[in-house]
């Protein structure tokens, strides 16, 4: 029961083929036994899957604030924060996006790892290192599906 290193993915055919008359834990496979291991693997995989989407959204928001569309009408209204540059606001937006992404990754990984650990412990199953990989992938796909209605509403 050594502490496996991340990602520790192995050939999944060890788990799916030639199952009858074999032990529950296959030789050559890697399993997780403690919650800290399960949480760490789920957190790392969730970070890997979430990061591209949140970085892309943060980059788009950063560019939208930094380069706003030009208006054809010249308004002579006084700006409220003349001393603050547009780049400052754009960096603040970028940092807020990245902060929210880290917070959502930690919360999502915590919930998913607790649910998966509870399911596998209650069923008496061995917890493969592929389970956090799949759990993080499902979490990211569900999060992407949750953004769909708001995108349709905006369009």
C-alpha positions in Angstrom: 0.0 0.0 0.0 2.6 2.5 -1.1 1.6 6.1 -1.8 1.2 6.1 -5.7 2.5 9.1 -7.6 0.2 11.1 -9.8 -1.0 10.3 -12.4 -0.3 6.5 -12.0 -2.6 5.6 -14.9 -2.1 2.0 -16.2 -3.5 -0.1 -19.0 -7.3 -0.2 -18.4 -7.6 -3.6 -20.0 -6.3 -5.0 -16.7 -9.7 -4.1 -15.2 -12.0 -5.0 -18.0 -10.8 -8.2 -19.7 -10.3 -11.7 -18.3 -12.1 -10.8 -15.0 -13.6 -14.2 -14.1 -11.5 -16.2 -11.6 -9.2 -13.3 -10.8 -8.7 -11.2 -7.6 -10.4 -7.9 -7.2 -7.1 -6.1 -7.4 -5.2 -6.9 -10.5 -1.3 -7.1 -10.6 0.1 -4.1 -12.4 -2.8 -1.9 -11.5 -2.6 1.0 -9.0 -5.2 1.6 -6.3 -5.9 4.4 -3.8 -6.7 3.5 -0.2 -6.9 6.8 1.8 -9.1 9.9 1.3 -6.0 12.2 1.0 -4.8 10.2 -2.0 -8.3 10.2 -3.6 -8.7 13.9 -3.0 -5.2 14.7 -4.4 -5.8 12.7 -7.6 -9.2 14.2 -8.1 -8.0 17.7 -7.5 -5.1 17.4 -9.9 -7.2 15.9 -12.7 -9.9 18.5 -12.2 -7.3 21.2 -12.4 -6.0 19.7 -15.6 -9.4 19.5 -17.2 -10.8 22.8 -15.9 -7.8 25.0 -16.5 -8.0 25.4 -20.3 -11.7 26.4 -20.2 -11.3 29.0 -17.4 -8.0 30.4 -18.9 -9.8 30.8 -22.2 -12.8 32.6 -20.5 -10.5 34.7 -18.4 -8.5 35.7 -21.5 -11.6 36.6 -23.4 -12.8 38.7 -20.5 -9.4 40.3 -20.2 -9.3 41.3 -23.8 -12.9 42.6 -23.8 -12.1 44.9 -20.9 -8.8 46.0 -22.3 -10.0 46.6 -25.9 -13.7 47.6 -25.6 -15.8 48.2 -28.8 -15.6 51.8 -30.1 -18.6 54.0 -29.8 -19.7 56.2 -32.6 -21.2 58.8 -30.3 -18.9 60.9 -28.3 -20.2 61.3 -24.7 -18.8 64.1 -22.7 -19.5 62.4 -19.4 -16.8 62.5 -16.8 -15.1 59.2 -16.0 -15.5 58.0 -12.4 -12.0 56.6 -11.9 -9.7 58.6 -14.1 -6.6 57.6 -12.2 -7.2 53.8 -12.8 -6.1 52.6 -16.2 -8.0 50.1 -18.3 -5.1 47.6 -17.9 -5.6 47.7 -14.1 -9.3 46.8 -14.5 -8.5 44.1 -17.1 -5.9 42.5 -14.7 -8.4 42.6 -11.9 -11.0 40.8 -14.1 -8.4 38.2 -15.0 -7.4 37.6 -11.4 -11.1 37.3 -10.3 -11.7 34.8 -13.1 -8.7 32.7 -12.1 -9.5 33.0 -8.4 -13.1 31.8 -9.0 -11.7 28.9 -11.1 -9.4 27.7 -8.4 -12.3 28.0 -5.8 -14.6 26.0 -8.0 -12.0 23.4 -8.7 -11.3 22.8 -5.0 -15.1 22.7 -4.1 -15.9 20.4 -7.1 -13.0 18.1 -6.4 -13.9 17.9 -2.7 -17.5 16.9 -3.5 -16.6 14.5 -6.2 -13.9 12.8 -4.2 -16.2 12.4 -1.1 -19.0 11.0 -3.2 -16.7 8.6 -5.1 -15.0 7.4 -1.9 -18.4 6.9 -0.2 -19.7 4.9 -3.2 -16.6 2.7 -3.5 -16.3 2.1 0.3 -20.0 1.2 0.7 -19.7 -1.3 -2.2 -16.4 -2.7 -1.0 -14.7 -2.0 -4.3 -11.1 -1.2 -5.0 -10.5 2.4 -5.9 -8.5 2.5 -9.1 -6.5 5.6 -10.1 -8.7 5.8 -13.2 -11.7 6.7 -11.0 -10.6 10.2 -10.1 -9.7 10.7 -13.8 -13.3 9.8 -14.9 -14.8 11.7 -12.0 -13.0 14.9 -12.9 -13.9 14.5 -16.5 -17.6 14.1 -15.6 -17.4 17.2 -13.3 -16.0 19.3 -16.1 -18.6 18.1 -18.6 -21.4 18.8 -16.2 -20.0 22.3 -15.6 -19.8 22.9 -19.4 -23.4 21.8 -19.7 -24.5 24.2 -17.0 -23.2 27.1 -19.1 -25.3 26.2 -22.1 -28.7 27.8 -21.0 -27.0 31.1 -20.2 -25.2 31.2 -23.5 -28.5 30.6 -25.3 -30.2 33.3 -23.3 -27.5 35.8 -24.2 -27.7 35.0 -27.9 
